C-alpha cells in the first residue's frame, strides 16, 4: 500500500481550511522535465473550491505527471503550485494532510480485508479511534460496501476495488480528492455507477475533485475541463462552452447533388462545408432553430438531414488535429524511466 500522509491533523487545522475563501488549487507556469523530455510545459490554471475539474487528454499528454506534482510525489522543474493554500514544494506535509489520492494503478493490499485496508490508512493519517469507526461506516455505506467490509479485497470486482480506494482516499477528511483515471479498465456500466458515487460524495463531503481522464463521457461530469496535449493546456472551459467553440451544432445533409448544395450553402447561407461520400457537413449555432428555415428555403432535393451537438471528441480533434488514443508510451512508463532525474 502507498501512503503519502505525514503526521496527525488537528481539529483546528480542519477548521482553518474550511473557513478560508480561496481556490483549492493554483498553478502558475508549472514545468516538469525528465532530462531532455519535457512532460509538462509551463501550464497555468486554478481550481475553485467545490469544483469538479478535469484534465482531458491521451496517455502521455502530461496528466499523471501534473497530478503527481500537485500531490507532492514529484518536484516541479519550474513554476509554482499550491493546494489548499500550501506550496507543493515548501509545504509538502501540509499538502499531503489536506488531500486524498486515488492512483491510476490499484494500491490496495489484496491479502487484507476492506476494513483492514481502511484501518491501516487511518493509522497512517492519525485518525483517532472515535472518529475512524463512524467514518468508515458512513463512507462504506455511501458506496454500498459496508456488508462486504470483512471480505478480503482480492475477492472484490474491479468496480468494488475502485469504490474502496475512493473511500480510503476520504477517510481522513481531505478537502481535495485527486482521481487519476478513476475508471480505467472498467466496463461502461460500472463506470456510470462509480460516477454516481463520486457525485454523491462530492456533495455530502463538500469536496473539490481533480481528475484525469481520456474517457469523453467521464469528462462530461466535470464543471470545467482543461484539454491537455503534449504537455500543453490548449483550452480550459466548461464542457458546453468547449463544444460551442467548435462552431455550433453539426448538420449533415444528404442530397442528390453535393456540388450544388455546397454552392448554395456559400451563396445563400455564407456557410463553409465539407463533403464526405454523398453527405455535406457544416456547423451552425443552435441547429434545431436553423433547420426549419433551411429546409424551407433549400432549392435542391434533400434525401436526408441530421443534426447533432458537438462532442468532446470533436473538441479535441478541433484543438489538436487528432483523436484521443492510447499512446505507445504512457506516463507511468515515463515516470519509471525518470527516477534518475528525480530529486525529492
N, C-alpha and C positions, 0 to 999 in steps of 0.2 A: 504494500500500500504506500502511496506517495502522500506526504503531508507537508504543507507549506506554512504551518502555524508557527507562532513564536510567542509563547507566554500566555498568561491569563488576560482576559479582557474584563474590565471593571464595569459596574453599572453606570458610573459617571462618564466613562468613555462612550457607552451606548447613547447616553442622553445627549452628549455634546454633538454627536454625529446627527442624530435625529432632529435636533433643533437648528441645524445650520442650513441656511438657504444658499445652495451653490450647485454648480454642475457636479455630477458624480465623477465624471472623467473629463480631463482636459489634456489634449495632446498638441504639441507645437513642434513642427519640423522634425518629427521623430525619424531616426535612421537606424538601420541595423545592417552591418556588413559582416560577412564571413570571409575574411581575406579579400579577394577581388570580387567576390559575389556580393552584390547589393540587394539584399532581400526586401528591405523596406526603404523607400526613397523619399525622405522629408515629408511625411504625411502629417496633416493637421486636422483635428476635429474635436468636438466636445459632445458629451452625452449628458442629457438633463436627468435629474432625479426622477425615478419612476418610469423612465422611458425603456422601451424595448428597442435596442439599437443593433443593427445587423451589419456584418461585413459579408458582402456577397462577391464571390469570385471563384475561379477554378483552383484546384490544388496547385501549389507553388506560387500563388499570387502574392503572398505575404500575410495572409490572415493569421495563421497559427503563430508566426514569428511575432506579430504585433501583440497578440493576446498573451504570449509568454513574457514579453517586455512589461506589459501592464500588470501582470501578476508577479513580477519581480523574479521570474525564473531565468530571464536573460537580461543583461545590461545593455542599454542602447549604445549605439556608436556615436550618436549625435542627437541634438534636440532635447526636449524635455517632455515629461508626462506626469500627471498626478491623478490619484484615485482617492476619492473621498477627501480631497484636500491634502493628501500626503504625497510627497515626491517619491517616485518609484525607485530612485537610486539612494537618496539620502534618508528616507524614512521607510525602508523596506518592511520592518517589523509591523509598523502601524498599518501599512497597506495590507499585509497578509492577514492581520486580525480582522480587517474590515470587509474581506471578500470571501466568496465561495467559488470553487472552481470544479467544473466537470470536464475532465480531459477527453480528448478525442478517442484515445485508447482506454479501455477499462482498467481501473487500478484497484478493483475490489479484491480482497483476499477470498478466493473461492472455497477455501477449506474452513472458513468461518461462517457462522450464521449471519443473517442480516443484522440482527441485534448486536452481535459481537463486532461486526464492522463499524456500526454506529458508535458503540461504546469506545472502541479504540480511538476513533476520530474525536469523540467528546473529551476523552482524557488528554489527547494531544493539544486541544484548544483550551483546556482548563475549564470546561463547562461543569458547573457544580452539580452534585447529585440531585438536589431538589429541583433543579431546572431541567436536567437532561432527560429524566424519566418521562415527565409530562411532554417535553419537547419531542421525544421520539414517538410517543403515542400519537400526538397531534399530526406530525408530519407523515407517519406511516399510514394513518387513517386517511390523510388527504390524498395519498397516491394508491390507496387500496392494497396496502401490503402488510397491514397490522396482523392479519391472520397467518401470514407466512414469515413472521419475524424469526421464528425458531428454525426455519429451514436453511440449510447451507446454500450459499449463493451459487454454487456450481449446478444446483438443480433448477435455477431460475432461467426463464426465457430471456432473450436479448432485451425485450422491452421492459421486463421486470428489473433487470440489472440496471438499465438506464434510469428508471424511476428511483431505484435505491441510491444510485450515485447522486442524483439531484437532491434527495433527502440528506445524504451525507454532507453535501456542499452547503446545506442550510442549517445544520444542527447547531451552529454557534451564532446564529442570528446575524449573518452578514448583511451589509447594506447593498452590495453589488454581487450579482451572480454571473460568472463567466461560463458560457457554454460553448465549447469548441466542437463544432459539427455534432450537435446533440443527438441527432437521429441517424447518423451514418450507419449504413448497413441494415437498417430496419425496414420492414415492409411498409407500404403506404398507410395501411390501416393502423398499424402500431404507431407510426409517426404522428398520425392525427390524434391518437389517444395521448401520446406524450405531450403534444401541444395543448390539449385540453387541460392537462395537469399543470403545465408551466404557466398558462394564462391565469388559472385559478390561483396558483401560488403567488404570482406577481401582485394580484390584488390583495390577498389575505396577508402577505408578508410585507407589503409596501416596498417592493424590490425594484432596483434598477437591474436590467438584464442586458448583457452584452453577448451576442452570439456570432459565431462564424458559420457560414454555410455555403454550399454550392447548389442546394436544392431551391428552385424557384418558388415552389409552393410554401416552403418554410419561411423564406424571406417575406412573404406576404403578411406574416404575423407581426412584422416589425412596425414601429411607429415611424422610424426613419431607416434608410439603408445607405451605407457607403459602398459604392461599387469600386472594387479594387482589382487591378490587373497589373502584373509585372512590377509589383512593389509600389505602384502609384494609385492614389484615390482619384478616379476620373469623374465622379459625381457623388453628391450626397443630397438626398431629399426623401420625401415620403414616397411610398410605392406608387400612389396615384399620380403625383407630380412627375415622377420619373417616367411613367408611361405616357403622360401628356407631352413630355419633351420629345418623344419620338415623332410627333406630328399629328396626333389625334388618332381616331379610330381607323382601322384598316378596312377598306372596301374592296371587294373582289367581284368583278363583273365579267361574265361570260357572254360573248356576243359572236355573231357570225362574221364580223369584220373588225378585227382588232386595230388595224391601221386607222380606220375612220373613227373608231371610239377614242383612240389616243389623241387624234387631231381635234376631235370635238371637246375633249376634256381640257385641252390647252386653250382653244379659241373661246369657248363659252363659259368655262369654269376656272380658267387660269390654274389648272392643276397638272403637275407633273405625274407621270405614271410609269410603270414598268410592266412588261408583258412576259408571262411565263406560260408556255404552251398556248392555249387559246384563252387565257384568263388575264384581264387587265387589272392591275392592282394600283391603288392610290390611297392616300391618307387625308382625312378631313377631321376637324374638330366636331364633336357631337354628331357622330354618324347617323344616329337614329332620327335626328332632326333634319339632316341633309337629304336622306334617301327619298322621302315623298316628292319633293320638288324635283330632284334629279330624275326620278322615274317618269315624272310627268313631262319633263322637257327634253329628255334624251331622244334624239332623232333616229338612232339606229335600232336594230332589233335586239332586245335583251333576252337571252336564253336563261340566265340565272343571275342572281345578285346575292351577295352575302356580306355581312359586316361584323366585325369583332373588335373588342378592345385590345390594345397592345398588351403584350405580356412582358414580364421581366426578361424573358429570353430575347424579345425584340429590343428591349432597352440595352441589354448587354451587347447584343450584336451591333446596334447603332453606335454605342460608345467605343467599342473596342475593335469592331470589324471581324469578330469571331464569336463562335458559340462557347458557352461554358462546357468544359470537358475535363476529364481526368488527365493530368499531365503525366509524362513518363517518370519524372522525379517529383515526389511530393515533398511537402515541407518537413515532415517528420524525418525523412531521409536527409534533408539538408541539415537539420538540427544535429543529427548523429555525426555527420561529416564535419560539423563546425566546432566540435569540442575543443580542438587545439587552439581556436581563436577566442574561446570563451573566458572572460575574466569576471569573476564574481566579486 
